[in-house]
Amino acid sequence: MYKILATSGNAKRAEFQTVHGTVQTPVFMNVGTVAAIKGAVATTDLKEIDTQIELSNTYHLHVRTGDKLIKELGGLHKFMNWDKPILTDSGGFQVFSLAGLRKIKEEGVTFQSHIDGHKIFMGPEESMQIQSNLGSTIAMAFDECAPAKADRDYVEKSVARTTRWLNRCKKEMDRLNSLEDTVNPHQMLFGINQGAVYDDIRIEHAKKIAEMDLDGYAVGGLAVGETHEEMYHVLDVTVPYLPKDKPTYLMGVGTPANILEAVDRGIDFFDCVYPSRNGRHGHVYTKFGKINLFNAKYEKDLKPIEEGCNCPACRNYSRAYIRHLLKAKEMLGMRLCVLHNLYFYNHLMTDIRAAIEAGNYKSFKDERLYLLKTYDKK
């Protein structure tokens, strides 16, 4: 299911086989929160820009349009016309992000819907049932993402509860996969390591969940208020205690620099809204850093967003034209920027995999980081 093909330092180049196809890692998952990439990007576009895996959101699809309806329509893959792998998060991040709208108990979490205010209860069993209805390739365990700087006593209790919830998730997933009418009887389960910025809590939790023989393991609760240096330190101390023969996923991260550093610490999977969110605001990525196409200096710039890029935007349009579209509030401008950014992220991962295979990942990483830092100083 997961086979390491090459290593370079702690960086891993692997293949992850699923019922919906084989994923080449390290990989960036393109985020389609409600079964669509924001920015008018279709699943047919995702194939053109070499997307391997798409990520959708359990909580958001539950409150709108509804996981039971999606199951009735054949599951998420059929619903959104996507035959490659899909990872669904568990709704656990909304325990963090909707802090003003929820109440946590041992049984689970009571939410107040951000759409119409009605009460929703979600615990480990409910999260697994929703994800089973969606029929995603990979389901994430239901957890609590505690704030990075929460006090130690709170984090200890939260992590202990997350461990108990993980056991319940595993039991329920096994049950759901055995049902005759399940959408995807081969649905996988990834557990999530938590512990804020406390080394010993992170390590102890990693040891406990590693014993559960799950399909993969995520490091959660990062990029939620800590510094980049603190995040890298957590990875340094935690990843060695997660199973080396299973994929490792850093949730919600991040910038190109974050990805380069995390791969060097043994991470396989990434997701982040940055490429699509920034693209919708005219901020586009290049290997020299991010540029803002709203800036006046691009008004007459006939170059593509990035020389040598083979994305749909760079193959066909200039910076000047895309800037014009953005200024005129034409949706095409936003769409082209999002397509470019997702292509950039997907092909950054292609370059990363090649560098690991060549055995020179450290020098590749240092060169890419140097380009980013040099650009930033201009």
N, C-alpha and C positions, 0 to 999 in steps of 0.2 A: 504493500500500500504506500509506503514512504521509503524511498531508496536514495541514499546519498551517493552522488556521482563523483563529486570532487570536493576538496576542502582547500582553503588558503588561510592559514591561521585559524581563527574560530569561525570564519565565514564558510557557509555550507551551500553547495549547489546540489539540488535534489530534484526528484520527481515524486509527485504525490498523485496516486491513482484513485479515481473516484468513479462512481457509476455514471457520472456525466462528463467524463473525460479526464485526461491526465494534465495536472498543473505542473509547470516548470517553475521551480523556486530558486532564488527569492522572487516573490511576486507582489505586485501592487494590485489590490482589489478596487475596482472602480465603484464608487458609492452611488447607488440608486435607491435612496431612502424609501420612497413609496413605489418601488418597482419601475423607476425611471430616473435617469441622470438629469438633474436640473440643468436647463440650458438647451432644451429642445433636441436632445441627443437620443436617437433610437437605438434599439438593440442591433439593428443592421449596421449602424455606425460603429458600434462597439467592436464588431468583428473586423471592420475595415481598419481600425486603429490598433488591432492586435490585442484586444482585451482577453485575458484568460479566465477571469472570475469576477462576478458581480456581487455586490453586497446590498442586501435590503434590510429594512428595519421592522422587527417583530411588532413593537408597540404601535408604530404608525400605521402599519397595514391592518392591525387588529381594530383600531378605532376608525379607520377609513381605508379601504372599502369593506373590510371584514374578511378574516381568514376562512370562515366557513363558506362564504360565497366563492372565494378563490379556490377552495378545495372542490366545490361543486362544479366549477368551470375547468377543472383538470389539474389544478396546482399552479404554482407560481411560474414554473418554466413555460408551460403552455400559455398561461395568461399573458405573459410579457414577450412571448416568442423568443426565448433564449434557451438554447440546448446545451450550453456549457455550464460549469459549476456555479452555484449560488451559495453564498454564506449568509445566514440570517443571524443578526445579533439577538440577544435574549429579551430585551426590554430592561435589562439591568442598568444600562447607562441612564435611562430615564429616571431611575431611582435617585441618581445624582443630579441630573440636569433639571428635573422638575421638582426640586427639593421643596418648593413652596406649595406643591400640589399633591403631596403624598404622605403616607404614614406607614412606617415599617414595623411589622410584627414577625414573630417566628413563622407564622403560617405563610406570610408573603407580604405584599405591599398593596395598599389601597391608593389608587391614583384618582386625581380629579382630571378628567380629560381636558387637554389644552384647547380642544375644539369647541365643545359645548358645555363643559363643566360637569358632565355626568360621572358618577363614581364607577371605577373599574378596579377589580381585584385581580392581581396577578401574583402567583407564587410559582415555585419550580414546576409543579405539574401543569399549571395553566400555560406557562411559557413553552413547555415541551409540546403541549397539545396544539397551540397556535402554530408553532414551527412545523409540526407534523402535518397540519392542515395545509400549510404553504408548500410542503414537500421539498424544502431546500436540500442541497447536497450536504451542507454542514450546518448544524444547529449549535448555538452557543449556550452554555449553561447559564442559568439565572443566578446573578450575584448582586452584591452591592458594591458600587464603585464609590468608596469613601473619598472625601477630599484629601488631596496630597498632604496637607498640613494639619489634618485632624489630630486630636490628642491621642496619646498612646492607648489609653484605656478604651476609648471608643473604637479604635482600629482593631484591637485585640478581639473585642466582642463581635465586631462586624465580620472579621475574617473567620472566626469560629462558626458564625451563622452561615456564611457563604459556603463553608465546607459541608455543613449539614445539608444545605440546599443542593449542593453538587451531588451528594449521595441520592437525594430524592430525584434529581434530574436524570441520573443514570438509570435508576429503577424504572422511572416512567418512560424514558426513551426506549428501553428494552421492551416494555409492554406495548408501546405504540407501534414499534417496528414489526411486531408479531401479528398485528391485526390484519384481517383480510382486505379491508377497504383503505388501508393506508396508502397515501400518494407515493411515498418513497420508502420502501421497506429497508433500504440500505442507508438511511440517513445517519450521518456521523455526528458525534458529540465531542466538542472541545470544552475542556475545563479552563477556568480563569484564575490565575494567581493574583492575589491582592495583598495589601500590607502597607500601603502608602509609602513613606520614605524610611521605614524602619527595617534595617537589614535583617535582623533576627526573625521578625515576623514574616517577612517575605521568604526567607530560606526555609523556615519551618513549614510554611504553607506549601511551598513548592515540593518539599519532601512528601507531605501528606497526599497531595493530589497526584503526584507521580506514581504512587502505589496503586492507583485506581485503574490503570491500563486503559486510558481514554484514547480516542483517535487523534487528538492533538491537544496542545496546551497554549494558552494565551497569557500574556502579561498585561493585566489591566490596571486601571487606576493611575496611569501616567498621562502626561500632557494635560493635566488638570490643575495646574497651579504651581508645580515645582519648576526649578530651572532645568535647562538642558543638561547641565553637568550632573545635577541630582538624578535625572532620568537615566543617563548613561551609567551612573554608579549603581543604580538599582539593577540594571541589566547585567552589569559586571558581576554582582554578587548573587543574582537569582538564577540566570539562565543555566549555569553549570549544574544546578540541582534539578532541572527539568529533563525528561528522557531525551537522550540524543537520537533515538531511533524514531522519534515522532516530530511532526512539524511544530514550530514555535511561532506564535503570532503576537506582534506588538500592536495593541488596539489603539486606533485613532491617531496614528503618527504616520507622516508628518511632513516636514519640509524635506527637500532633497538632501540637505546636510544631515538631518535626523536619520533618514533612511540609510545613507552611506555609513554613518557611525553604528547604527543598530545591526546592519548586516555583519559588520566586523565583530559583533558580539554574539553572533549565532542566530539571528532572527531570520525567519523564512517568509512570513506573511505580514503585509501592511495594508492599512486603509486610512484614508483621510479625505475630508471634504475640501481641502485646500485647492486642488487643481480646478474643480468645478466652481467653487465659490469665488475664487480669485478671478477666474476666467469671466464670470458674469459681470465683474466690475472692471474688465479691461486690463487686468494684470496677468501677464503671460510669462511663462518660464523659458529660460534658455540656460545653456550650460554655464553662462557667465552671470547668472542671477535672474531676478525678476524685473520686467520692465512694465511701465504703465503707459498703455497706448493712448491714453487721454492727453499725455503731455504734448505740448505744441511742437516740440522738435520732430515729431513723427508725421506732421501734417503733409510734408512733401516727400516722405521716405518711401521709395519704391522697392525697398528690399523686403523679402519675406520676414516673418517674425524671427525666424532663425535660419541662417544660411545652412543648406544641406539637409534641413528637416523635410521629411517626406509625408507630413500630415496633410489632410485635405485643405487646410487653410494656407499652409506655406507653399504647397504645390501650385496654387491658383491665384492667390491674392497678396497684395502688398500691405505693409503696415499702414500706409496712407489711406488705403481703401477701407481697411478694417476700422481704423480710427474714425473715418467718416461715418461708417455704419453705427458705431458706438455713440458718436455725438448726435446723430440723427435719431437715436433710440430705436434703430431697426434691430429686430430680434436676430437677424443673421449675424450681426457683429458679435453678439454674446455667444451664439452657437459656435462660430468659428474659433473664438478664443477658448471655449471649453474643450472643443475637439483637439486643438493644439496642445493644451495643457495635459489632457489625458494621454494623448499620444506621447508627449514628452516623458511622463511618468512611466508609462508602459515600456518605453524604449530605454529609459534609464535602467530599468530592471534587466533588460536584455544585455546591456553593456556590463552590468554588475555580474550577471551569470557568466559572461564570456571571460571577465577578469578572474573570476574564481577558477574557472576551468583552466586558464592559462597559468594559474598559481601565482599571480602578481596582484592580488586584490589590494594589499596594503598600499602599494605605489599608485594604483589606480585611484583609490580613495583619496590619498594625499593630493594627487594632481587635481581631481575634481574639486576638492575643498579649497585648494589654492586658487583656482579660477573663480570660485564664488567669493572668496574673501578679497581677492584683488579687485574684482568688479565693484564690490560693496564700498571699497575705499575711494573710488573715483569720484 
